[in-house]
Amino acid sequence: MHRILICAVVCLAATAARGQFIDSPATRGAAPELGDVRTQRYRVGVVVTAAGGACRGIHATMPVPAEWTEQKVRIVSEDVSPTVTKLTYRTLSGGVKQMVVEIAELRAGARATAIITFELERAAILGPTETACLRIPKKPDRELREALGPSPAIETRNQRIVKFAKAAGAGLDGWRKVEAIYDAVREKVEYRNGELKGAARALADGWGDCEELTCLFIAACRVEGIPARTVWVEGHCYPEFWLEDEEGTGRWYPCQAAGARAFGSMPDQLPILQKGDDFRDPDRPGTSLRYVSEFLRGTPVPGGGPPQVEWVREGA
C-alpha cells in the first residue's frame, strides 16, 4: 500500500509535553500516569550509492525518535562512513527531530552510510481515574490553537464532519463529550486497509484504516473546540486530545482510534516518531506536510547519474 506509513491495527529534545503527568494533590486522579516501560533499540539512517555514476551535493534528511514524557531516547552507536561529509540534527516547528546527512561527492560505484542506533525507553500510559473535573480549554494559547484548525486529510470545515461532531457530542462536556466522539467514530467507520483518503471520505464511505479513524476523531474534536493531534509510531498512528482540569492545568490524553478500545490510555509501546499533522520542512518550502517523511536530493556530475538511496528504519 502506497502510504506515508503502513497502518497496522495494534492492541534529542522535542517540544515539551506540556503539563503531561504533572498534577496537584487536588487533581491527582485527573492526570495520566506512566505504566510499564519497554526498552528497545531502533535504527534510523540512509545508504546512498552512486550506482549510475559519480554524483555530488547529496543532502538527505529523515525523522528520528525524539524525547517525549513517555519516551526517553539516547544514541548507542553510529555507523557513519568516511564518505559522509557532515551529520547533524535539527528540530522543526512542532517538535519533529530530523537527522541531516551531507555528502559532498561520491565517485562512481561508491557508497556512503549513515545509520544511527537509538535506545528507547517507551512507557505505556495509564488513563486518569478522575475525569469529571476535565474541561475543554476556554482560552487555548497559540500552540494549542495549532491543534484546532484544518490539517492535511483533517477537514474541519467539511459540513458532514461538522454535523457528525455536533451530533456525537450533543449535550455533553469535557471528558464525556470526547468519549462520545470517540465511540461515534469507531461505530461509524469500519476498519479496512486502503489508500489515504482523509476524514471526510472515510465518514462518507463508512470505512478507513488507522489514519482515517485518527483523522476523523481529530477533525470532530477540533470542530468542538477540543485540541487534538496525531501521534505517529512505527507502522501505526493514533490521536491525542487536550483537556484541562478545574485549576487550568492541561494535559494530552491518548486513545486508540483503531484496534482494541483504549480511551485516555495507551497500552502500546511502539517507538514514537513524531507528534502532529501539519508540518513545514525547509527542504520542501510551501508544502504542508501531514507527516515529515525522508527526503533526498543530489546532482549527477557530467556523465553520471542520480544517486540510489536505501532508507533504514527498523528495530535493532
Contacts in CASP RR format, 6 or more apart in sequence:
PFRMAT RR
TARGET T0000
AUTHOR 0000-0000-0000
METHOD contacts of the structure
MODEL  1
MHRILICAVVCLAATAARGQFIDSPATRGAAPELGDVRTQRYRVGVVVTA
AGGACRGIHATMPVPAEWTEQKVRIVSEDVSPTVTKLTYRTLSGGVKQMV
VEIAELRAGARATAIITFELERAAILGPTETACLRIPKKPDRELREALGP
SPAIETRNQRIVKFAKAAGAGLDGWRKVEAIYDAVREKVEYRNGELKGAA
RALADGWGDCEELTCLFIAACRVEGIPARTVWVEGHCYPEFWLEDEEGTG
RWYPCQAAGARAFGSMPDQLPILQKGDDFRDPDRPGTSLRYVSEFLRGTP
VPGGGPPQVEWVREGA
1 193 0 8 1.000
1 194 0 8 1.000
1 195 0 8 1.000
2 195 0 8 1.000
3 194 0 8 1.000
3 195 0 8 1.000
3 196 0 8 1.000
3 211 0 8 1.000
4 196 0 8 1.000
4 211 0 8 1.000
4 290 0 8 1.000
4 291 0 8 1.000
4 293 0 8 1.000
5 232 0 8 1.000
5 235 0 8 1.000
5 236 0 8 1.000
5 237 0 8 1.000
5 291 0 8 1.000
6 235 0 8 1.000
7 193 0 8 1.000
7 209 0 8 1.000
7 210 0 8 1.000
7 211 0 8 1.000
7 235 0 8 1.000
7 236 0 8 1.000
7 237 0 8 1.000
7 258 0 8 1.000
8 210 0 8 1.000
8 235 0 8 1.000
8 236 0 8 1.000
9 191 0 8 1.000
9 210 0 8 1.000
9 236 0 8 1.000
9 258 0 8 1.000
9 259 0 8 1.000
10 236 0 8 1.000
10 259 0 8 1.000
10 268 0 8 1.000
10 270 0 8 1.000
11 259 0 8 1.000
11 260 0 8 1.000
11 267 0 8 1.000
11 268 0 8 1.000
12 64 0 8 1.000
12 65 0 8 1.000
12 66 0 8 1.000
12 67 0 8 1.000
12 73 0 8 1.000
12 74 0 8 1.000
12 89 0 8 1.000
12 97 0 8 1.000
13 66 0 8 1.000
13 67 0 8 1.000
13 91 0 8 1.000
13 97 0 8 1.000
14 66 0 8 1.000
14 67 0 8 1.000
14 68 0 8 1.000
14 91 0 8 1.000
14 94 0 8 1.000
14 95 0 8 1.000
14 96 0 8 1.000
14 97 0 8 1.000
14 275 0 8 1.000
15 94 0 8 1.000
15 95 0 8 1.000
15 143 0 8 1.000
17 68 0 8 1.000
17 69 0 8 1.000
17 70 0 8 1.000
17 252 0 8 1.000
18 143 0 8 1.000
18 250 0 8 1.000
18 251 0 8 1.000
18 252 0 8 1.000
19 249 0 8 1.000
19 250 0 8 1.000
19 251 0 8 1.000
20 32 0 8 1.000
20 69 0 8 1.000
20 70 0 8 1.000
20 251 0 8 1.000
20 252 0 8 1.000
21 31 0 8 1.000
21 32 0 8 1.000
21 33 0 8 1.000
21 34 0 8 1.000
21 69 0 8 1.000
21 251 0 8 1.000
22 31 0 8 1.000
22 249 0 8 1.000
22 251 0 8 1.000
23 29 0 8 1.000
23 30 0 8 1.000
23 31 0 8 1.000
23 245 0 8 1.000
23 249 0 8 1.000
23 251 0 8 1.000
24 247 0 8 1.000
24 249 0 8 1.000
26 247 0 8 1.000
27 130 0 8 1.000
27 133 0 8 1.000
27 245 0 8 1.000
27 246 0 8 1.000
27 247 0 8 1.000
27 249 0 8 1.000
28 130 0 8 1.000
29 128 0 8 1.000
29 129 0 8 1.000
29 130 0 8 1.000
30 128 0 8 1.000
30 130 0 8 1.000
30 131 0 8 1.000
30 133 0 8 1.000
30 134 0 8 1.000
30 245 0 8 1.000
30 251 0 8 1.000
31 128 0 8 1.000
31 251 0 8 1.000
32 125 0 8 1.000
32 126 0 8 1.000
32 127 0 8 1.000
32 128 0 8 1.000
32 251 0 8 1.000
32 253 0 8 1.000
32 254 0 8 1.000
32 264 0 8 1.000
32 265 0 8 1.000
33 125 0 8 1.000
33 126 0 8 1.000
33 127 0 8 1.000
34 69 0 8 1.000
34 70 0 8 1.000
34 123 0 8 1.000
34 124 0 8 1.000
34 125 0 8 1.000
34 126 0 8 1.000
35 123 0 8 1.000
35 124 0 8 1.000
35 125 0 8 1.000
35 126 0 8 1.000
36 123 0 8 1.000
36 124 0 8 1.000
36 269 0 8 1.000
37 121 0 8 1.000
37 122 0 8 1.000
37 123 0 8 1.000
37 124 0 8 1.000
37 269 0 8 1.000
38 121 0 8 1.000
38 122 0 8 1.000
38 123 0 8 1.000
38 124 0 8 1.000
38 269 0 8 1.000
39 119 0 8 1.000
39 120 0 8 1.000
39 121 0 8 1.000
40 119 0 8 1.000
40 120 0 8 1.000
40 122 0 8 1.000
40 269 0 8 1.000
40 271 0 8 1.000
40 315 0 8 1.000
41 76 0 8 1.000
41 117 0 8 1.000
41 118 0 8 1.000
41 119 0 8 1.000
41 120 0 8 1.000
41 315 0 8 1.000
41 316 0 8 1.000
42 65 0 8 1.000
42 117 0 8 1.000
42 118 0 8 1.000
42 119 0 8 1.000
42 120 0 8 1.000
42 234 0 8 1.000
42 271 0 8 1.000
42 314 0 8 1.000
42 315 0 8 1.000
42 316 0 8 1.000
43 115 0 8 1.000
43 116 0 8 1.000
43 117 0 8 1.000
43 118 0 8 1.000
43 312 0 8 1.000
43 313 0 8 1.000
43 314 0 8 1.000
43 315 0 8 1.000
43 316 0 8 1.000
44 62 0 8 1.000
44 63 0 8 1.000
44 64 0 8 1.000
44 65 0 8 1.000
44 99 0 8 1.000
44 115 0 8 1.000
44 116 0 8 1.000
44 118 0 8 1.000
44 312 0 8 1.000
44 313 0 8 1.000
45 62 0 8 1.000
45 99 0 8 1.000
45 101 0 8 1.000
45 114 0 8 1.000
45 115 0 8 1.000
45 116 0 8 1.000
45 311 0 8 1.000
45 312 0 8 1.000
45 313 0 8 1.000
46 60 0 8 1.000
46 62 0 8 1.000
46 101 0 8 1.000
46 113 0 8 1.000
46 114 0 8 1.000
46 115 0 8 1.000
46 294 0 8 1.000
46 296 0 8 1.000
46 309 0 8 1.000
46 310 0 8 1.000
46 311 0 8 1.000
46 312 0 8 1.000
47 111 0 8 1.000
47 112 0 8 1.000
47 113 0 8 1.000
47 115 0 8 1.000
47 309 0 8 1.000
47 310 0 8 1.000
47 312 0 8 1.000
48 58 0 8 1.000
48 60 0 8 1.000
48 101 0 8 1.000
48 103 0 8 1.000
48 106 0 8 1.000
48 111 0 8 1.000
48 112 0 8 1.000
48 113 0 8 1.000
48 296 0 8 1.000
48 307 0 8 1.000
48 308 0 8 1.000
48 309 0 8 1.000
48 310 0 8 1.000
49 106 0 8 1.000
49 109 0 8 1.000
49 110 0 8 1.000
49 111 0 8 1.000
49 112 0 8 1.000
49 307 0 8 1.000
49 308 0 8 1.000
49 309 0 8 1.000
49 310 0 8 1.000
50 106 0 8 1.000
50 107 0 8 1.000
50 108 0 8 1.000
50 109 0 8 1.000
50 110 0 8 1.000
50 111 0 8 1.000
50 304 0 8 1.000
50 305 0 8 1.000
50 307 0 8 1.000
50 308 0 8 1.000
51 109 0 8 1.000
51 307 0 8 1.000
51 308 0 8 1.000
52 108 0 8 1.000
52 109 0 8 1.000
52 300 0 8 1.000
52 304 0 8 1.000
52 305 0 8 1.000
52 306 0 8 1.000
52 308 0 8 1.000
53 108 0 8 1.000
53 109 0 8 1.000
53 300 0 8 1.000
53 301 0 8 1.000
53 303 0 8 1.000
53 304 0 8 1.000
53 305 0 8 1.000
54 105 0 8 1.000
54 106 0 8 1.000
54 107 0 8 1.000
54 108 0 8 1.000
54 300 0 8 1.000
54 301 0 8 1.000
54 303 0 8 1.000
54 304 0 8 1.000
54 305 0 8 1.000
55 105 0 8 1.000
55 106 0 8 1.000
55 298 0 8 1.000
55 299 0 8 1.000
55 300 0 8 1.000
55 301 0 8 1.000
55 304 0 8 1.000
55 305 0 8 1.000
55 306 0 8 1.000
55 307 0 8 1.000
56 104 0 8 1.000
56 105 0 8 1.000
56 106 0 8 1.000
56 298 0 8 1.000
56 299 0 8 1.000
56 301 0 8 1.000
57 102 0 8 1.000
57 103 0 8 1.000
57 104 0 8 1.000
57 105 0 8 1.000
57 297 0 8 1.000
57 298 0 8 1.000
57 299 0 8 1.000
58 101 0 8 1.000
58 102 0 8 1.000
58 103 0 8 1.000
58 104 0 8 1.000
58 106 0 8 1.000
58 112 0 8 1.000
58 296 0 8 1.000
58 297 0 8 1.000
58 298 0 8 1.000
58 307 0 8 1.000
59 100 0 8 1.000
59 101 0 8 1.000
59 102 0 8 1.000
59 103 0 8 1.000
59 283 0 8 1.000
59 295 0 8 1.000
59 296 0 8 1.000
59 297 0 8 1.000
59 298 0 8 1.000
60 100 0 8 1.000
60 101 0 8 1.000
60 103 0 8 1.000
60 114 0 8 1.000
60 294 0 8 1.000
60 295 0 8 1.000
60 296 0 8 1.000
60 309 0 8 1.000
61 98 0 8 1.000
61 99 0 8 1.000
61 100 0 8 1.000
61 101 0 8 1.000
61 281 0 8 1.000
61 283 0 8 1.000
61 294 0 8 1.000
61 295 0 8 1.000
61 296 0 8 1.000
62 98 0 8 1.000
62 99 0 8 1.000
62 294 0 8 1.000
62 295 0 8 1.000
62 311 0 8 1.000
62 313 0 8 1.000
63 96 0 8 1.000
63 97 0 8 1.000
63 98 0 8 1.000
63 99 0 8 1.000
63 273 0 8 1.000
63 274 0 8 1.000
63 292 0 8 1.000
63 293 0 8 1.000
63 294 0 8 1.000
64 89 0 8 1.000
64 97 0 8 1.000
64 98 0 8 1.000
64 99 0 8 1.000
64 116 0 8 1.000
64 118 0 8 1.000
65 71 0 8 1.000
65 73 0 8 1.000
65 97 0 8 1.000
65 118 0 8 1.000
65 120 0 8 1.000
65 271 0 8 1.000
65 272 0 8 1.000
65 273 0 8 1.000
66 73 0 8 1.000
66 91 0 8 1.000
66 95 0 8 1.000
66 96 0 8 1.000
66 97 0 8 1.000
66 272 0 8 1.000
66 274 0 8 1.000
67 73 0 8 1.000
68 272 0 8 1.000
68 275 0 8 1.000
70 122 0 8 1.000
70 123 0 8 1.000
70 124 0 8 1.000
70 125 0 8 1.000
70 266 0 8 1.000
70 272 0 8 1.000
71 120 0 8 1.000
71 121 0 8 1.000
71 122 0 8 1.000
71 123 0 8 1.000
71 271 0 8 1.000
71 272 0 8 1.000
72 120 0 8 1.000
72 121 0 8 1.000
73 118 0 8 1.000
73 119 0 8 1.000
73 120 0 8 1.000
74 118 0 8 1.000
74 119 0 8 1.000
75 116 0 8 1.000
75 117 0 8 1.000
75 118 0 8 1.000
75 119 0 8 1.000
76 117 0 8 1.000
76 118 0 8 1.000
76 119 0 8 1.000
77 116 0 8 1.000
77 117 0 8 1.000
78 87 0 8 1.000
78 115 0 8 1.000
78 116 0 8 1.000
78 117 0 8 1.000
79 113 0 8 1.000
79 114 0 8 1.000
79 115 0 8 1.000
79 116 0 8 1.000
79 117 0 8 1.000
80 87 0 8 1.000
80 113 0 8 1.000
80 114 0 8 1.000
80 115 0 8 1.000
81 111 0 8 1.000
81 112 0 8 1.000
81 113 0 8 1.000
81 114 0 8 1.000
83 103 0 8 1.000
83 106 0 8 1.000
83 110 0 8 1.000
83 111 0 8 1.000
83 112 0 8 1.000
84 101 0 8 1.000
84 102 0 8 1.000
84 103 0 8 1.000
84 112 0 8 1.000
84 113 0 8 1.000
84 114 0 8 1.000
85 102 0 8 1.000
85 103 0 8 1.000
85 104 0 8 1.000
86 100 0 8 1.000
86 101 0 8 1.000
86 102 0 8 1.000
87 99 0 8 1.000
87 100 0 8 1.000
87 101 0 8 1.000
87 102 0 8 1.000
87 114 0 8 1.000
88 99 0 8 1.000
88 100 0 8 1.000
88 102 0 8 1.000
89 97 0 8 1.000
89 98 0 8 1.000
89 99 0 8 1.000
89 100 0 8 1.000
90 97 0 8 1.000
90 98 0 8 1.000
90 100 0 8 1.000
91 97 0 8 1.000
91 98 0 8 1.000
92 98 0 8 1.000
92 279 0 8 1.000
92 280 0 8 1.000
92 281 0 8 1.000
92 282 0 8 1.000
92 292 0 8 1.000
93 279 0 8 1.000
93 280 0 8 1.000
94 275 0 8 1.000
94 276 0 8 1.000
94 279 0 8 1.000
95 274 0 8 1.000
95 275 0 8 1.000
96 274 0 8 1.000
96 279 0 8 1.000
96 292 0 8 1.000
97 274 0 8 1.000
98 281 0 8 1.000
98 292 0 8 1.000
99 114 0 8 1.000
99 116 0 8 1.000
101 112 0 8 1.000
101 114 0 8 1.000
103 112 0 8 1.000
105 301 0 8 1.000
106 112 0 8 1.000
106 307 0 8 1.000
108 304 0 8 1.000
115 312 0 8 1.000
117 316 0 8 1.000
120 271 0 8 1.000
122 269 0 8 1.000
122 270 0 8 1.000
122 271 0 8 1.000
122 272 0 8 1.000
123 269 0 8 1.000
124 265 0 8 1.000
124 266 0 8 1.000
124 267 0 8 1.000
124 268 0 8 1.000
124 269 0 8 1.000
125 254 0 8 1.000
125 264 0 8 1.000
125 265 0 8 1.000
125 266 0 8 1.000
126 265 0 8 1.000
127 253 0 8 1.000
127 264 0 8 1.000
127 265 0 8 1.000
128 134 0 8 1.000
128 253 0 8 1.000
128 264 0 8 1.000
131 175 0 8 1.000
131 176 0 8 1.000
132 175 0 8 1.000
133 245 0 8 1.000
133 246 0 8 1.000
134 174 0 8 1.000
134 175 0 8 1.000
134 243 0 8 1.000
134 244 0 8 1.000
134 245 0 8 1.000
135 173 0 8 1.000
135 174 0 8 1.000
135 243 0 8 1.000
135 244 0 8 1.000
135 245 0 8 1.000
135 246 0 8 1.000
136 173 0 8 1.000
136 174 0 8 1.000
136 177 0 8 1.000
136 224 0 8 1.000
136 225 0 8 1.000
136 226 0 8 1.000
136 243 0 8 1.000
136 244 0 8 1.000
137 144 0 8 1.000
137 227 0 8 1.000
137 242 0 8 1.000
137 243 0 8 1.000
137 244 0 8 1.000
137 248 0 8 1.000
137 250 0 8 1.000
140 148 0 8 1.000
140 225 0 8 1.000
140 227 0 8 1.000
140 242 0 8 1.000
144 227 0 8 1.000
144 242 0 8 1.000
145 227 0 8 1.000
146 278 0 8 1.000
147 222 0 8 1.000
147 227 0 8 1.000
147 228 0 8 1.000
147 229 0 8 1.000
147 242 0 8 1.000
147 276 0 8 1.000
148 156 0 8 1.000
148 222 0 8 1.000
148 225 0 8 1.000
148 227 0 8 1.000
149 156 0 8 1.000
149 222 0 8 1.000
150 156 0 8 1.000
150 157 0 8 1.000
150 222 0 8 1.000
151 218 0 8 1.000
151 276 0 8 1.000
151 277 0 8 1.000
151 278 0 8 1.000
151 288 0 8 1.000
151 290 0 8 1.000
152 277 0 8 1.000
152 278 0 8 1.000
152 288 0 8 1.000
152 289 0 8 1.000
152 290 0 8 1.000
153 196 0 8 1.000
153 197 0 8 1.000
153 198 0 8 1.000
153 199 0 8 1.000
153 211 0 8 1.000
153 215 0 8 1.000
153 277 0 8 1.000
153 290 0 8 1.000
154 198 0 8 1.000
154 199 0 8 1.000
154 215 0 8 1.000
154 218 0 8 1.000
154 219 0 8 1.000
154 222 0 8 1.000
154 277 0 8 1.000
155 161 0 8 1.000
155 198 0 8 1.000
155 199 0 8 1.000
155 200 0 8 1.000
155 219 0 8 1.000
156 162 0 8 1.000
156 219 0 8 1.000
156 222 0 8 1.000
156 223 0 8 1.000
158 199 0 8 1.000
158 200 0 8 1.000
158 219 0 8 1.000
160 200 0 8 1.000
160 203 0 8 1.000
160 204 0 8 1.000
161 199 0 8 1.000
161 200 0 8 1.000
161 203 0 8 1.000
161 216 0 8 1.000
161 219 0 8 1.000
161 220 0 8 1.000
161 223 0 8 1.000
162 223 0 8 1.000
164 184 0 8 1.000
164 188 0 8 1.000
164 203 0 8 1.000
164 220 0 8 1.000
165 181 0 8 1.000
165 219 0 8 1.000
165 220 0 8 1.000
165 221 0 8 1.000
165 223 0 8 1.000
165 224 0 8 1.000
166 223 0 8 1.000
166 224 0 8 1.000
167 184 0 8 1.000
168 180 0 8 1.000
168 181 0 8 1.000
168 183 0 8 1.000
168 184 0 8 1.000
168 185 0 8 1.000
168 220 0 8 1.000
169 177 0 8 1.000
169 180 0 8 1.000
169 181 0 8 1.000
169 184 0 8 1.000
169 224 0 8 1.000
171 177 0 8 1.000
172 180 0 8 1.000
174 226 0 8 1.000
174 243 0 8 1.000
175 243 0 8 1.000
177 224 0 8 1.000
177 226 0 8 1.000
178 221 0 8 1.000
178 226 0 8 1.000
178 241 0 8 1.000
178 243 0 8 1.000
179 263 0 8 1.000
181 217 0 8 1.000
181 220 0 8 1.000
181 221 0 8 1.000
181 224 0 8 1.000
181 226 0 8 1.000
182 217 0 8 1.000
182 255 0 8 1.000
182 257 0 8 1.000
182 263 0 8 1.000
184 220 0 8 1.000
185 213 0 8 1.000
185 216 0 8 1.000
185 217 0 8 1.000
185 220 0 8 1.000
185 257 0 8 1.000
186 213 0 8 1.000
186 257 0 8 1.000
186 261 0 8 1.000
188 203 0 8 1.000
188 206 0 8 1.000
188 216 0 8 1.000
189 202 0 8 1.000
189 203 0 8 1.000
189 206 0 8 1.000
189 207 0 8 1.000
189 208 0 8 1.000
189 212 0 8 1.000
189 213 0 8 1.000
189 216 0 8 1.000
190 206 0 8 1.000
190 207 0 8 1.000
190 208 0 8 1.000
191 207 0 8 1.000
191 208 0 8 1.000
191 209 0 8 1.000
191 210 0 8 1.000
191 213 0 8 1.000
191 258 0 8 1.000
191 259 0 8 1.000
192 207 0 8 1.000
192 208 0 8 1.000
192 209 0 8 1.000
193 208 0 8 1.000
193 209 0 8 1.000
194 208 0 8 1.000
194 209 0 8 1.000
196 211 0 8 1.000
196 212 0 8 1.000
197 205 0 8 1.000
197 208 0 8 1.000
197 212 0 8 1.000
198 211 0 8 1.000
198 212 0 8 1.000
198 215 0 8 1.000
198 216 0 8 1.000
199 212 0 8 1.000
199 215 0 8 1.000
199 216 0 8 1.000
199 218 0 8 1.000
199 219 0 8 1.000
201 212 0 8 1.000
202 208 0 8 1.000
202 212 0 8 1.000
202 213 0 8 1.000
202 215 0 8 1.000
202 216 0 8 1.000
203 216 0 8 1.000
209 258 0 8 1.000
210 236 0 8 1.000
210 237 0 8 1.000
210 238 0 8 1.000
210 257 0 8 1.000
210 258 0 8 1.000
210 259 0 8 1.000
211 237 0 8 1.000
213 257 0 8 1.000
213 258 0 8 1.000
214 230 0 8 1.000
214 237 0 8 1.000
214 238 0 8 1.000
214 239 0 8 1.000
214 257 0 8 1.000
214 258 0 8 1.000
215 230 0 8 1.000
216 257 0 8 1.000
217 228 0 8 1.000
217 239 0 8 1.000
217 255 0 8 1.000
217 257 0 8 1.000
218 228 0 8 1.000
218 229 0 8 1.000
218 230 0 8 1.000
218 239 0 8 1.000
218 277 0 8 1.000
221 227 0 8 1.000
221 228 0 8 1.000
221 239 0 8 1.000
221 241 0 8 1.000
222 228 0 8 1.000
226 241 0 8 1.000
226 242 0 8 1.000
226 243 0 8 1.000
227 241 0 8 1.000
227 242 0 8 1.000
228 239 0 8 1.000
228 240 0 8 1.000
228 241 0 8 1.000
228 242 0 8 1.000
229 239 0 8 1.000
229 240 0 8 1.000
229 252 0 8 1.000
229 275 0 8 1.000
229 276 0 8 1.000
229 277 0 8 1.000
230 237 0 8 1.000
230 238 0 8 1.000
230 239 0 8 1.000
230 240 0 8 1.000
230 275 0 8 1.000
230 276 0 8 1.000
230 277 0 8 1.000
230 290 0 8 1.000
230 291 0 8 1.000
231 237 0 8 1.000
231 238 0 8 1.000
231 239 0 8 1.000
231 240 0 8 1.000
231 254 0 8 1.000
231 272 0 8 1.000
231 275 0 8 1.000
231 276 0 8 1.000
232 272 0 8 1.000
232 273 0 8 1.000
232 274 0 8 1.000
232 275 0 8 1.000
232 276 0 8 1.000
232 291 0 8 1.000
233 268 0 8 1.000
233 270 0 8 1.000
233 271 0 8 1.000
233 272 0 8 1.000
233 273 0 8 1.000
234 270 0 8 1.000
234 271 0 8 1.000
234 273 0 8 1.000
234 313 0 8 1.000
234 315 0 8 1.000
235 270 0 8 1.000
236 268 0 8 1.000
236 270 0 8 1.000
238 254 0 8 1.000
238 255 0 8 1.000
238 256 0 8 1.000
238 257 0 8 1.000
238 258 0 8 1.000
238 266 0 8 1.000
238 268 0 8 1.000
239 254 0 8 1.000
239 255 0 8 1.000
239 257 0 8 1.000
240 252 0 8 1.000
240 253 0 8 1.000
240 254 0 8 1.000
240 255 0 8 1.000
240 275 0 8 1.000
241 252 0 8 1.000
241 253 0 8 1.000
241 255 0 8 1.000
242 250 0 8 1.000
242 251 0 8 1.000
242 252 0 8 1.000
242 253 0 8 1.000
243 250 0 8 1.000
243 251 0 8 1.000
243 253 0 8 1.000
244 250 0 8 1.000
244 251 0 8 1.000
253 264 0 8 1.000
254 262 0 8 1.000
254 264 0 8 1.000
254 265 0 8 1.000
254 266 0 8 1.000
255 262 0 8 1.000
255 263 0 8 1.000
255 264 0 8 1.000
255 265 0 8 1.000
255 266 0 8 1.000
256 262 0 8 1.000
256 263 0 8 1.000
256 266 0 8 1.000
256 267 0 8 1.000
256 268 0 8 1.000
260 267 0 8 1.000
271 315 0 8 1.000
274 291 0 8 1.000
274 292 0 8 1.000
277 290 0 8 1.000
277 291 0 8 1.000
278 288 0 8 1.000
278 289 0 8 1.000
278 290 0 8 1.000
279 288 0 8 1.000
279 289 0 8 1.000
279 290 0 8 1.000
279 291 0 8 1.000
279 292 0 8 1.000
280 286 0 8 1.000
280 287 0 8 1.000
280 288 0 8 1.000
280 289 0 8 1.000
281 287 0 8 1.000
281 289 0 8 1.000
281 292 0 8 1.000
281 295 0 8 1.000
283 295 0 8 1.000
283 297 0 8 1.000
284 295 0 8 1.000
294 311 0 8 1.000
296 307 0 8 1.000
296 309 0 8 1.000
298 306 0 8 1.000
298 307 0 8 1.000
300 306 0 8 1.000
END
